[in-house]
Amino acid sequence: MDANFGIKMYRERWKAIEEIEREELRALSPDGHWKQINSLFQFGSLLGLTHGDDGEKDVFLRWAKLKDIHEQKQVDKLK
């Protein structure tokens, strides 16, 4: 099998899956959307992933911390 053909088929399958998912979302009622969102919030809560009302500064500081951790890991890889 040609590698390019395999890649093309792979992409076409994922495009088909994406279209099916879009159709499912369009067919879902507002109540269904609400139930999905509510389930995600409950799951996050069970995992302890909830945050209070983060202000802009708190969000910026969290991202800055993640950036610092990432940069330190990159430096450690070079050593």
Summary of the structure (lengths in Angstrom):
residues: 79
radius of gyration: 20.8
end to end distance: 41.7
largest distance: 54.3
contacts: 136
relative contact order: 0.05
helix: 82%
strand: 0%
